[in-house]
Amino acid sequence: MQSIDELARTITQLNPSEQQALMEKVSKLNSETDRNNGMDARLALMQEAMKDELFLADLHEVMDDFRYVDSEAAA
């Protein structure tokens, strides 16, 4: 099984139509998984994401982007 980093690199190398087709398949599988496994599947994916360095780097970057916006709204 590939890691999320390997999959992310592979996905970014696809052309847009291939990316769209893949995302549709993932969405369909995700819907089927939700019906079959409920929240267990989502929880497992979230736990895996929290160990993924690429995901965490993106998350921190987004948090940094919104840091100033959040402080301006509070003022």
N, C-alpha and C positions, 0 to 999 in steps of 0.2 A: 504494500500500500504506500502511495506517495504521501509525503508530508504536505501541509498546506503551503509552505514556501515553494516547494517544487511545482505544485499545481498552479500557484499564482504566477510563477515565471512562465509556465507553459501557456496559461490563458492569455497573458499579455503578448505572446508571440503569435496568437491567432489573428486572422483578419476579422473585421467587424461582423460579418455575417456568420462566421464560425463561432464567434463569441456569443452572439445572440442565440444561436441554436443550442449551444452548450448551456446557456443560462435558462433557456426554456426547459431543457431536460432536467436541470438541477431543481428548478421550481416545481416541476411535476413530481420528481422524486421526493422533494421536501414535503409536498402536500400529501403524498402517499405515506410517507414516514410519520407525519403528524397524525394522520388517521390511525395508523397502525400502532404507533408507540407513544403518542401524546407528547407530553412535556419531557419525557425521558430523552428523546432524541435531541430536542433543543438544548436541554441542559448539558448533554454530552458535547454538543457542538460548541456551546459557550465555554465549557471547561477546556476544550482543546484550543479555542481561540485565545484564551488567557495565557496559554503557554507559547503562543506563536509570536516570535520576535517581530516579524513584519507587521502583523496586526497591531501589536502593542506600540510599535513605532508610529504607525499611522494614527492610532488613537491619541497618543501624546501630542502629535503634530496638530491634530484638530483641536485638542484641548488648549494648546498654546494659542492657536488662531483665535479662539473665542474668549480667551482670558480677558482681553481688554474690553471687548464688547460687553461681557458680563459685568465688569466693574463699572462701566459707564451707565448701564441700566440701573444699577443699584444706587448710583449717586443722585 
